[in-house]
Amino acid sequence: MTAFEFSQMENIHWLPVEPEKLIQRRKIPLYTYEQFSELTQDPVSALIQEYGPDGFSTTACGSPIIIYNKGQNPGRKRWTLMHELSHIVLGHLDQCGGMQPHRQMRDRFDRHADFFTVNALAPLPVLGLCRANTESMIQRMTGLSREASRYRLKELSDGSCTNWGFSSQTVRGYSEQFAEYIDYVIDGDFYADWDFDTEMEYLLRPSRKKNQPTKPRPMRHCTYYLPRRPAPQPYVPSKAEQERFDRLEEEYYDALFEEWYGEK
């Protein structure tokens, strides 16, 4: 099966392709490394060491399942899920009976799945008909990582004079199947949505005060300690001082009374 036949079978007519929805549509169980670790009682580190950090596909009770690393960036996750789905669609699990193939066969299967994946997620005829000419545009259209978009742009430039390496019939099939999406890009709505999303991302970005550092400064720990000052105690006059205060208070009021009424 080719990527074009797969896109026809799955009725894909818009980019970016969503592998997770395709997996759910086929009712293929999807697990993260953590979820699969709980089921098998194998530590995540052991799974990563045996199958790699991105993901893998295998069979359980005769049915295919996909396991992936949820910590990947969106572009890498999209590629991983499509890559593992490609192994299932291309029959690689059936050829090795659900077991992990030996190294030489695994490398051949991975190359086949990579070729299928890139043509399913970023078909060159669609990119060419949409006049994609920058790495950022391909990344925006396909949802791939920056590195994968860069390689796809190079392949797009190298094959522009020969129908991007596809037959005229296949290019015509892509143009008919993705006609609505191609018009969306060529007419400018794609760029308008792109600008709008970029502006919204800027507006929703957390604001930072002027001259505020991007990262919090580390705390400086003191290597010496100051003695604590004792808490201030309330002043309590002595008996002699209290008698003196009372006498002064009495003299003050006598003088005030004489000033007001002319007599003591």
Summary of the structure (lengths in Angstrom):
residues: 264
radius of gyration: 37.1
end to end distance: 120.9
largest distance: 125.6
contacts: 645
relative contact order: 0.09
helix: 59%
strand: 6%
